[in-house]
Amino acid sequence: MGSDSKELLGIEPLELQFPFETKKQISCSMQLTNRTDDYIAFKVKTTSPKKYCVRPNSGIVPPRSTSVVIVTMQAQKEAPPDMQCKDKFLVQSVIVGAETPARDITGEMFTKESGNVVDEVKLKVVYVPPPKPPSPVREGSEEGSSPRPSLSDGSNLNYQEMQTTRESDETPLFSAVKEELSSETSALISRLTEERNSAIQQNNKLREELVSGFYLYMQTFECSRIFFHS
């Protein structure tokens, strides 16, 4: 922060943490909070502009509100020595008029020559290990028998992430397909049941016809035998 400036934006966090993985884009966010009654314009700069993508890299935060900035690190081919990062970010902010559009924000507004009181906040970049995959469930273990992780070991967050991921796996499309398959299965079972009942009815009818025909034959035979004997 400049010696002649006052704090215009509250920035959280002051340390950008990236769960580093090679050959993968990684993003983190920071919140810019305006606790004043003025409109505050901001601009985000970095010592490695080709390495990072910032959206938005400039804008205006209205009074008593918060804006979110997403910082994305481009995929890296290899990890740095000892996972140390020397990259830095600088967030500059100045007071602007209420009618100032975001498209009118320029780099000159944040220079000493502009006559504006410029607030500057520096942020460090830190690489942290990526989250560990969940431990495999041992064979023969019963569901719900594993101990519940404590809040102090940090695994509770992983558990919530895994739980959220599992719930999000069932997308609306998957749910619709599952519901359609369930409907088709029900229709197939219903059709097969109707066909079975129809076959049973036809079988019973055929049996009745055979029995009736047999009785008729026996009666005819008995009448013929009596006629010839008489």
Backbone as CSV, one residue per row, in Angstrom:
resi,resn,N_x,N_y,N_z,CA_x,CA_y,CA_z,C_x,C_y,C_z
1,MET,0.855,-1.193,0.000,0.000,0.000,0.000,0.880,1.228,0.000
2,GLY,0.552,2.219,-0.796,1.341,3.429,-0.884,1.315,4.208,0.412
3,SER,2.371,4.974,0.667,2.472,5.703,1.931,1.454,6.817,2.029
4,ASP,1.052,7.378,0.881,0.110,8.492,0.894,-1.329,8.047,0.668
5,SER,-1.561,6.747,0.631,-2.891,6.262,0.292,-3.613,5.743,1.510
6,LYS,-4.896,5.610,1.366,-5.716,4.983,2.396,-6.312,3.718,1.812
7,GLU,-6.732,2.824,2.689,-7.275,1.554,2.216,-8.631,1.779,1.583
8,LEU,-8.726,1.467,0.308,-9.981,1.635,-0.414,-10.720,0.311,-0.550
9,LEU,-9.975,-0.773,-0.779,-10.581,-2.091,-0.948,-9.986,-3.078,0.052
10,GLY,-10.855,-3.835,0.676,-10.402,-4.949,1.500,-10.202,-6.162,0.603
11,ILE,-9.027,-6.768,0.630,-8.701,-7.870,-0.265,-8.512,-9.148,0.534
12,GLU,-9.173,-10.196,0.108,-9.112,-11.485,0.796,-9.079,-12.604,-0.248
13,PRO,-8.070,-13.494,-0.199,-6.958,-13.519,0.748,-5.799,-12.664,0.256
14,LEU,-4.827,-12.457,1.114,-3.634,-11.719,0.729,-2.553,-12.660,0.198
15,GLU,-2.869,-13.937,0.149,-1.944,-14.956,-0.349,-2.721,-15.879,-1.275
16,LEU,-2.375,-15.865,-2.554,-3.077,-16.691,-3.539,-2.492,-18.102,-3.515
17,GLN,-3.305,-19.064,-3.136,-2.847,-20.445,-3.024,-3.355,-21.273,-4.201
18,PHE,-2.407,-21.927,-4.875,-2.734,-22.785,-6.011,-2.350,-24.225,-5.666
19,PRO,-3.305,-25.161,-5.666,-2.968,-26.577,-5.483,-2.264,-27.097,-6.736
20,PHE,-0.945,-27.018,-6.726,-0.160,-27.181,-7.941,-0.210,-28.610,-8.473
21,GLU,-0.471,-28.726,-9.789,-0.377,-29.977,-10.524,0.150,-29.662,-11.910
22,THR,1.079,-30.473,-12.388,1.643,-30.226,-13.716,0.608,-30.530,-14.804
23,LYS,0.748,-29.806,-15.911,-0.081,-29.988,-17.110,-1.571,-29.814,-16.808
24,LYS,-1.873,-28.879,-15.923,-3.268,-28.653,-15.556,-3.476,-27.194,-15.172
25,GLN,-4.528,-26.577,-15.733,-4.870,-25.213,-15.340,-5.457,-25.210,-13.935
26,ILE,-5.050,-24.233,-13.146,-5.494,-24.164,-11.758,-5.993,-22.749,-11.482
27,SER,-7.124,-22.638,-10.821,-7.721,-21.324,-10.541,-7.914,-21.123,-9.048
28,CYS,-7.875,-19.875,-8.649,-8.260,-19.485,-7.298,-8.932,-18.118,-7.403
29,SER,-9.560,-17.689,-6.347,-10.313,-16.433,-6.391,-9.889,-15.506,-5.267
30,MET,-10.153,-14.226,-5.471,-9.974,-13.241,-4.406,-11.165,-12.294,-4.415
31,GLN,-11.496,-11.815,-3.249,-12.646,-10.934,-3.085,-12.174,-9.507,-2.806
32,LEU,-12.738,-8.580,-3.546,-12.441,-7.152,-3.362,-13.673,-6.507,-2.736
33,THR,-13.544,-6.049,-1.506,-14.685,-5.505,-0.763,-14.534,-4.005,-0.585
34,ASN,-15.549,-3.288,-1.012,-15.578,-1.828,-0.878,-16.434,-1.468,0.343
35,ARG,-15.783,-1.021,1.399,-16.501,-0.651,2.619,-16.728,0.859,2.718
36,THR,-16.463,1.561,1.631,-16.644,3.012,1.637,-17.961,3.375,0.951
37,ASP,-18.235,4.660,0.903,-19.427,5.161,0.212,-19.092,5.670,-1.184
38,ASP,-17.884,5.378,-1.664,-17.439,5.825,-2.986,-17.413,4.661,-3.960
39,TYR,-17.366,4.996,-5.240,-17.143,3.995,-6.272,-15.640,3.824,-6.440
40,ILE,-15.175,2.569,-6.409,-13.744,2.290,-6.441,-13.412,1.509,-7.709
41,ALA,-12.484,2.075,-8.514,-11.978,1.365,-9.688,-10.730,0.590,-9.284
42,PHE,-10.556,-0.591,-9.871,-9.381,-1.407,-9.536,-8.739,-1.950,-10.806
43,LYS,-7.483,-2.301,-10.648,-6.731,-2.936,-11.733,-5.778,-3.944,-11.104
44,VAL,-5.697,-5.144,-11.699,-4.843,-6.205,-11.178,-3.659,-6.398,-12.116
45,LYS,-2.448,-6.380,-11.548,-1.224,-6.588,-12.320,-0.449,-7.759,-11.722
46,THR,0.435,-8.347,-12.522,1.260,-9.457,-12.050,2.652,-9.365,-12.653
47,THR,3.620,-9.983,-11.972,4.990,-10.006,-12.480,5.156,-11.038,-13.596
48,SER,4.162,-11.917,-13.785,4.231,-12.947,-14.835,2.943,-12.944,-15.642
49,PRO,2.738,-11.934,-16.486,1.459,-11.809,-17.204,1.181,-12.949,-18.182
50,LYS,2.221,-13.611,-18.712,1.997,-14.714,-19.638,1.609,-16.006,-18.920
51,LYS,1.838,-16.036,-17.650,1.597,-17.260,-16.872,0.194,-17.300,-16.295
52,TYR,-0.415,-16.116,-16.109,-1.704,-16.048,-15.441,-2.741,-15.347,-16.310
53,CYS,-3.985,-15.747,-16.095,-5.133,-15.087,-16.721,-6.031,-14.569,-15.599
54,VAL,-6.343,-13.275,-15.612,-7.141,-12.653,-14.549,-8.442,-12.146,-15.146
55,ARG,-9.564,-12.559,-14.553,-10.887,-12.150,-15.029,-11.778,-11.737,-13.852
56,PRO,-12.232,-10.474,-13.836,-11.760,-9.372,-14.684,-10.449,-8.811,-14.134
57,ASN,-9.629,-8.262,-15.019,-8.375,-7.670,-14.538,-8.553,-6.197,-14.178
58,SER,-9.736,-5.654,-14.430,-10.063,-4.299,-13.995,-11.578,-4.185,-13.899
59,GLY,-12.028,-3.187,-13.142,-13.465,-3.008,-12.973,-13.764,-1.961,-11.927
60,ILE,-15.034,-1.877,-11.559,-15.486,-0.902,-10.561,-16.305,-1.632,-9.507
61,VAL,-15.972,-1.379,-8.251,-16.712,-1.974,-7.139,-17.623,-0.891,-6.544
62,PRO,-18.932,-1.056,-6.618,-19.850,-0.055,-6.058,-19.702,0.045,-4.526
63,PRO,-20.254,1.111,-3.947,-20.161,1.272,-2.491,-20.798,0.108,-1.739
64,ARG,-20.152,-0.280,-0.658,-20.673,-1.314,0.253,-20.978,-2.614,-0.474
65,SER,-20.096,-3.024,-1.380,-20.316,-4.264,-2.122,-18.991,-4.982,-2.333
66,THR,-19.081,-6.185,-2.908,-17.899,-7.040,-3.104,-17.878,-7.567,-4.533
67,SER,-16.692,-7.574,-5.118,-16.478,-8.167,-6.438,-15.498,-9.327,-6.314
68,VAL,-15.702,-10.350,-7.157,-14.847,-11.536,-7.137,-13.984,-11.550,-8.393
69,VAL,-12.697,-11.783,-8.197,-11.742,-11.868,-9.298,-11.192,-13.294,-9.341
70,ILE,-11.199,-13.902,-10.521,-10.700,-15.267,-10.702,-9.319,-15.193,-11.351
71,VAL,-8.347,-15.825,-10.696,-6.983,-15.888,-11.216,-6.701,-17.322,-11.644
72,THR,-6.346,-17.515,-12.912,-6.087,-18.849,-13.451,-4.629,-18.959,-13.879
73,MET,-3.966,-19.956,-13.338,-2.580,-20.222,-13.731,-2.579,-21.210,-14.895
74,GLN,-1.862,-20.874,-15.956,-1.791,-21.754,-17.105,-1.077,-23.053,-16.747
75,ALA,-1.365,-24.111,-17.493,-0.762,-25.414,-17.218,0.756,-25.330,-17.312
76,GLN,1.437,-25.880,-16.302,2.889,-25.867,-16.238,3.435,-27.259,-16.563
77,LYS,4.523,-27.311,-17.323,5.092,-28.593,-17.721,5.792,-29.301,-16.575
78,GLU,6.375,-28.535,-15.654,7.090,-29.141,-14.535,6.953,-28.275,-13.300
79,ALA,7.168,-28.893,-12.143,7.047,-28.175,-10.873,8.329,-27.401,-10.589
80,PRO,8.236,-26.234,-9.955,9.437,-25.469,-9.628,10.205,-26.138,-8.498
81,PRO,11.493,-25.819,-8.343,12.288,-26.409,-7.255,11.689,-26.082,-5.888
82,ASP,11.550,-27.087,-5.063,11.035,-26.939,-3.695,9.634,-26.326,-3.659
83,MET,8.932,-26.357,-4.786,7.562,-25.821,-4.851,7.492,-24.363,-4.398
84,GLN,8.550,-23.606,-4.663,8.582,-22.194,-4.301,8.225,-21.338,-5.505
85,CYS,7.418,-20.306,-5.278,6.992,-19.414,-6.358,7.336,-17.973,-6.000
86,LYS,7.962,-17.276,-6.930,8.354,-15.883,-6.709,7.399,-14.893,-7.376
87,ASP,6.318,-15.377,-7.957,5.375,-14.497,-8.632,4.652,-13.613,-7.618
88,LYS,4.317,-12.426,-8.054,3.594,-11.464,-7.199,2.438,-10.852,-7.990
89,PHE,1.412,-10.427,-7.246,0.291,-9.688,-7.827,0.181,-8.335,-7.126
90,LEU,-0.304,-7.367,-7.871,-0.514,-6.020,-7.340,-1.927,-5.582,-7.683
91,VAL,-2.697,-5.209,-6.659,-4.052,-4.700,-6.851,-4.035,-3.199,-6.566
92,GLN,-4.324,-2.411,-7.592,-4.377,-0.957,-7.466,-5.829,-0.493,-7.474
93,SER,-6.123,0.527,-6.693,-7.499,1.033,-6.638,-7.494,2.544,-6.435
94,VAL,-8.495,3.188,-7.051,-8.671,4.642,-6.937,-10.163,4.948,-6.852
95,ILE,-10.478,6.113,-6.333,-11.869,6.566,-6.262,-12.255,7.183,-7.613
96,VAL,-13.430,6.795,-8.114,-13.916,7.353,-9.372,-15.344,7.863,-9.168
97,GLY,-15.839,8.574,-10.176,-17.196,9.087,-10.107,-18.225,7.991,-10.288
98,ALA,-19.419,8.251,-9.791,-20.490,7.249,-9.857,-20.899,6.942,-11.294
99,GLU,-20.685,7.880,-12.199,-21.093,7.683,-13.591,-19.987,7.107,-14.457
100,THR,-18.828,6.788,-13.889,-17.706,6.273,-14.673,-17.975,4.839,-15.123
101,PRO,-17.979,4.563,-16.436,-18.178,3.179,-16.896,-16.887,2.383,-16.776
102,ALA,-17.010,1.076,-16.646,-15.836,0.217,-16.478,-14.926,0.267,-17.703
103,ARG,-15.499,0.507,-18.885,-14.679,0.514,-20.105,-13.730,1.710,-20.154
104,ASP,-13.982,2.721,-19.317,-13.130,3.914,-19.322,-11.941,3.788,-18.374
105,ILE,-11.800,2.626,-17.716,-10.674,2.442,-16.800,-9.406,2.218,-17.619
106,THR,-8.378,3.032,-17.355,-7.100,2.924,-18.063,-5.966,2.840,-17.044
107,GLY,-4.803,2.396,-17.531,-3.639,2.290,-16.660,-3.172,3.635,-16.144
108,GLU,-3.427,4.718,-16.902,-2.986,6.048,-16.482,-3.694,6.513,-15.215
109,MET,-4.872,5.986,-14.941,-5.622,6.395,-13.756,-4.910,5.985,-12.462
110,PHE,-3.984,4.990,-12.560,-3.352,4.453,-11.365,-1.896,4.895,-11.226
111,THR,-1.523,5.938,-11.957,-0.171,6.485,-11.866,-0.158,7.734,-10.994
112,LYS,1.024,8.080,-10.506,1.164,9.283,-9.678,0.882,10.540,-10.497
113,GLU,1.213,10.468,-11.785,1.000,11.632,-12.648,-0.472,11.990,-12.790
114,SER,-1.366,11.034,-12.540,-2.796,11.315,-12.697,-3.326,12.215,-11.589
115,GLY,-2.587,12.304,-10.501,-3.058,13.107,-9.372,-4.016,12.356,-8.472
116,ASN,-4.378,11.113,-8.796,-5.280,10.312,-7.963,-4.527,9.700,-6.782
117,VAL,-5.239,9.503,-5.710,-4.683,8.783,-4.570,-4.845,7.291,-4.859
118,VAL,-3.716,6.633,-5.070,-3.732,5.230,-5.495,-3.434,4.324,-4.305
119,ASP,-4.326,3.390,-4.071,-4.122,2.370,-3.031,-3.533,1.132,-3.696
120,GLU,-2.435,0.611,-3.165,-1.778,-0.549,-3.749,-1.610,-1.641,-2.695
121,VAL,-1.989,-2.859,-3.071,-1.857,-4.016,-2.185,-1.149,-5.119,-2.951
122,LYS,-0.070,-5.658,-2.354,0.699,-6.724,-2.984,0.258,-8.076,-2.420
123,LEU,0.180,-9.063,-3.317,-0.221,-10.413,-2.936,0.845,-11.411,-3.361
124,LYS,1.107,-12.381,-2.512,2.064,-13.443,-2.818,1.339,-14.629,-3.449
125,VAL,2.096,-15.431,-4.172,1.580,-16.674,-4.751,2.258,-17.839,-4.041
126,VAL,1.464,-18.787,-3.591,1.979,-19.952,-2.868,1.439,-21.209,-3.524
127,TYR,2.322,-22.176,-3.768,1.915,-23.483,-4.274,1.680,-24.420,-3.097
128,VAL,0.547,-25.065,-3.098,0.231,-26.032,-2.048,0.011,-27.393,-2.699
129,PRO,0.220,-28.489,-1.951,0.002,-29.823,-2.529,-1.449,-29.993,-2.917
130,PRO,-1.713,-30.723,-4.003,-3.105,-30.989,-4.398,-3.779,-31.884,-3.385
131,PRO,-5.108,-31.856,-3.300,-5.810,-32.721,-2.339,-5.549,-34.180,-2.636
132,LYS,-5.364,-34.969,-1.579,-5.095,-36.395,-1.743,-6.363,-37.134,-2.134
133,PRO,-6.233,-38.182,-2.971,-7.420,-38.982,-3.326,-7.911,-39.738,-2.109
134,PRO,-9.189,-40.110,-2.064,-9.734,-40.834,-0.923,-9.109,-42.209,-0.797
135,SER,-8.940,-42.689,0.429,-8.369,-44.006,0.674,-9.342,-45.078,0.205
136,PRO,-8.825,-46.160,-0.418,-9.725,-47.239,-0.865,-10.357,-47.944,0.313
137,VAL,-11.601,-48.403,0.128,-12.315,-49.113,1.190,-11.811,-50.538,1.253
138,ARG,-11.462,-51.002,2.434,-10.961,-52.357,2.589,-12.056,-53.376,2.316
139,GLU,-11.651,-54.521,1.732,-12.615,-55.569,1.454,-13.152,-56.140,2.747
140,GLY,-14.430,-56.417,2.746,-15.059,-57.003,3.920,-15.523,-55.992,4.934
141,SER,-15.200,-54.707,4.729,-15.645,-53.702,5.681,-17.096,-53.379,5.434
142,GLU,-17.829,-53.164,6.486,-19.244,-52.871,6.373,-19.449,-51.397,6.146
143,GLU,-20.517,-51.090,5.440,-20.833,-49.690,5.138,-21.154,-48.954,6.426
144,GLY,-20.502,-47.807,6.595,-20.751,-47.002,7.785,-19.910,-47.415,8.966
145,SER,-19.000,-48.437,8.810,-18.220,-48.892,9.935,-16.909,-48.148,10.088
146,SER,-16.498,-47.383,9.036,-15.246,-46.650,9.125,-15.404,-45.483,10.066
147,PRO,-14.319,-45.136,10.815,-14.421,-44.047,11.783,-14.640,-42.719,11.107
148,ARG,-15.329,-41.814,11.746,-15.598,-40.483,11.209,-14.377,-39.615,11.411
149,PRO,-13.893,-38.939,10.343,-12.692,-38.121,10.492,-12.950,-36.931,11.389
150,SER,-11.896,-36.511,12.106,-12.011,-35.362,12.993,-11.856,-34.089,12.192
151,LEU,-12.316,-32.984,12.738,-12.232,-31.702,12.060,-10.808,-31.187,12.035
152,SER,-9.983,-31.614,12.982,-8.647,-31.057,13.097,-7.686,-31.589,12.054
153,ASP,-7.930,-32.792,11.472,-6.976,-33.362,10.534,-7.192,-32.896,9.100
154,GLY,-8.197,-32.045,8.855,-8.417,-31.470,7.533,-9.090,-32.400,6.554
155,SER,-9.371,-33.647,6.971,-9.976,-34.590,6.034,-11.473,-34.390,5.903
156,ASN,-12.051,-33.608,6.775,-13.494,-33.379,6.681,-13.842,-32.632,5.409
157,LEU,-12.955,-31.699,5.026,-13.178,-30.954,3.788,-13.128,-31.885,2.589
158,ASN,-12.158,-32.815,2.599,-12.070,-33.780,1.500,-13.327,-34.622,1.430
159,TYR,-13.824,-34.986,2.595,-15.036,-35.803,2.617,-16.195,-35.028,1.999
160,GLN,-16.348,-33.758,2.340,-17.430,-32.952,1.779,-17.260,-32.793,0.270
161,GLU,-16.007,-32.649,-0.184,-15.778,-32.518,-1.615,-16.155,-33.805,-2.337
162,MET,-15.758,-34.942,-1.758,-16.109,-36.212,-2.383,-17.613,-36.410,-2.403
163,GLN,-18.266,-36.021,-1.293,-19.713,-36.175,-1.218,-20.389,-35.292,-2.251
164,THR,-19.903,-34.069,-2.393,-20.474,-33.157,-3.383,-20.260,-33.683,-4.791
165,THR,-19.047,-34.252,-5.028,-18.754,-34.777,-6.354,-19.674,-35.925,-6.692
166,ARG,-19.909,-36.814,-5.706,-20.774,-37.948,-5.977,-22.197,-37.500,-6.268
167,GLU,-22.658,-36.508,-5.539,-24.008,-36.015,-5.791,-24.099,-35.325,-7.136
168,SER,-23.015,-34.628,-7.506,-23.061,-33.903,-8.774,-22.876,-34.820,-9.967
169,ASP,-22.400,-36.085,-9.718,-22.255,-37.012,-10.838,-23.592,-37.300,-11.502
170,GLU,-24.678,-37.264,-10.713,-25.998,-37.559,-11.281,-26.573,-36.279,-11.851
171,THR,-26.219,-36.017,-13.099,-26.650,-34.807,-13.779,-28.114,-34.909,-14.161
172,PRO,-28.751,-33.768,-14.518,-30.160,-33.825,-14.968,-30.352,-34.781,-16.124
173,LEU,-29.363,-34.855,-17.063,-29.486,-35.767,-18.191,-29.482,-37.206,-17.700
174,PHE,-28.564,-37.522,-16.750,-28.511,-38.878,-16.214,-29.809,-39.229,-15.508
175,SER,-30.351,-38.279,-14.746,-31.605,-38.527,-14.044,-32.739,-38.775,-15.026
176,ALA,-32.756,-37.997,-16.122,-33.813,-38.172,-17.124,-33.691,-39.533,-17.794
177,VAL,-32.447,-39.937,-18.127,-32.252,-41.242,-18.762,-32.651,-42.354,-17.811
178,LYS,-32.244,-42.186,-16.525,-32.589,-43.212,-15.546,-34.096,-43.320,-15.388
179,GLU,-34.778,-42.164,-15.360,-36.236,-42.185,-15.240,-36.881,-42.806,-16.469
180,GLU,-36.297,-42.520,-17.667,-36.847,-43.086,-18.906,-36.653,-44.597,-18.923
181,LEU,-35.459,-45.063,-18.494,-35.202,-46.499,-18.444,-36.142,-47.179,-17.467
182,SER,-36.382,-46.505,-16.329,-37.299,-47.071,-15.344,-38.706,-47.198,-15.914
183,SER,-39.134,-46.183,-16.683,-40.458,-46.233,-17.311,-40.528,-47.340,-18.338
184,GLU,-39.453,-47.475,-19.145,-39.440,-48.532,-20.154,-39.457,-49.907,-19.501
185,THR,-38.726,-50.056,-18.383,-38.715,-51.340,-17.677,-40.091,-51.677,-17.142
186,SER,-40.747,-50.666,-16.566,-42.096,-50.892,-16.046,-43.056,-51.284,-17.163
187,ALA,-42.938,-50.602,-18.308,-43.810,-50.918,-19.445,-43.543,-52.330,-19.950
188,LEU,-42.252,-52.727,-19.999,-41.914,-54.067,-20.461,-42.477,-55.126,-19.524
189,ILE,-42.344,-54.905,-18.207,-42.878,-55.851,-17.226,-44.392,-55.952,-17.356
190,SER,-45.043,-54.789,-17.542,-46.501,-54.783,-17.684,-46.934,-55.546,-18.929
191,ARG,-46.185,-55.335,-20.064,-46.536,-56.026,-21.309,-46.341,-57.535,-21.179
192,LEU,-45.232,-57.939,-20.548,-44.981,-59.367,-20.357,-46.035,-60.006,-19.462
193,THR,-46.455,-59.261,-18.428,-47.492,-59.778,-17.527,-48.804,-59.982,-18.282
194,GLU,-49.149,-58.988,-19.134,-50.374,-59.121,-19.925,-50.287,-60.308,-20.883
195,GLU,-49.125,-60.474,-21.522,-48.969,-61.604,-22.442,-49.063,-62.938,-21.701
196,ARG,-48.476,-62.989,-20.508,-48.560,-64.233,-19.726,-50.000,-64.553,-19.340
197,ASN,-50.724,-63.524,-18.884,-52.131,-63.732,-18.511,-52.956,-64.165,-19.717
198,SER,-52.655,-63.544,-20.878,-53.383,-63.930,-22.091,-53.091,-65.372,-22.474
199,ALA,-51.809,-65.774,-22.328,-51.439,-67.158,-22.654,-52.124,-68.144,-21.707
200,ILE,-52.196,-67.758,-20.417,-52.867,-68.633,-19.446,-54.339,-68.777,-19.785
201,GLN,-54.981,-67.654,-20.157,-56.401,-67.707,-20.524,-56.620,-68.581,-21.757
202,GLN,-55.737,-68.445,-22.766,-55.874,-69.267,-23.968,-55.654,-70.751,-23.656
203,ASN,-54.693,-71.000,-22.768,-54.427,-72.386,-22.364,-55.626,-72.994,-21.648
204,ASN,-56.212,-72.203,-20.737,-57.405,-72.688,-20.025,-58.574,-72.933,-20.981
205,LYS,-58.735,-72.032,-21.950,-59.823,-72.186,-22.914,-59.624,-73.433,-23.768
206,LEU,-58.370,-73.651,-24.193,-58.069,-74.836,-24.995,-58.310,-76.108,-24.196
207,ARG,-57.926,-76.049,-22.904,-58.149,-77.217,-22.053,-59.642,-77.519,-21.918
208,GLU,-60.426,-76.440,-21.738,-61.875,-76.633,-21.621,-62.455,-77.224,-22.908
209,GLU,-61.957,-76.728,-24.064,-62.443,-77.239,-25.333,-62.071,-78.714,-25.510
210,LEU,-60.869,-79.080,-25.077,-60.446,-80.482,-25.173,-61.296,-81.387,-24.283
211,VAL,-61.568,-80.904,-23.058,-62.389,-81.689,-22.136,-63.810,-81.846,-22.675
212,SER,-64.352,-80.720,-23.195,-65.704,-80.784,-23.756,-65.753,-81.726,-24.951
213,GLY,-64.732,-81.646,-25.796,-64.693,-82.527,-26.964,-64.573,-83.994,-26.569
214,PHE,-63.783,-84.245,-25.494,-63.623,-85.619,-25.033,-64.940,-86.159,-24.493
215,TYR,-65.626,-85.342,-23.674,-66.929,-85.769,-23.146,-67.928,-86.032,-24.277
216,LEU,-67.928,-85.167,-25.299,-68.826,-85.343,-26.426,-68.511,-86.628,-27.184
217,TYR,-67.230,-86.898,-27.320,-66.817,-88.128,-28.011,-67.257,-89.360,-27.235
218,MET,-67.064,-89.290,-25.885,-67.442,-90.441,-25.056,-68.945,-90.676,-25.125
219,GLN,-69.717,-89.587,-25.104,-71.174,-89.738,-25.183,-71.583,-90.343,-26.525
220,THR,-70.959,-89.883,-27.591,-71.273,-90.412,-28.921,-70.906,-91.887,-29.019
221,PHE,-69.728,-92.226,-28.450,-69.276,-93.616,-28.479,-70.217,-94.511,-27.684
222,GLU,-70.665,-93.998,-26.505,-71.565,-94.797,-25.655,-72.917,-95.012,-26.347
223,CYS,-73.393,-93.989,-27.008,-74.672,-94.102,-27.728,-74.532,-95.102,-28.876
224,SER,-73.425,-95.074,-29.585,-73.215,-95.997,-30.689,-73.115,-97.431,-30.193
225,ARG,-72.450,-97.622,-29.042,-72.289,-98.979,-28.495,-73.653,-99.520,-28.084
226,ILE,-74.495,-98.693,-27.456,-75.817,-99.145,-27.044,-76.676,-99.468,-28.258
227,PHE,-76.526,-98.654,-29.304,-77.340,-98.872,-30.519,-76.989,-100.210,-31.168
228,PHE,-75.705,-100.476,-31.265,-75.324,-101.726,-31.933,-75.670,-102.934,-31.100
229,HIS,-75.587,-102.860,-29.798,-75.915,-103.986,-28.927,-77.433,-104.252,-28.886
230,SER,-78.173,-103.199,-29.093,-79.633,-103.370,-29.070,-80.093,-104.004,-30.386
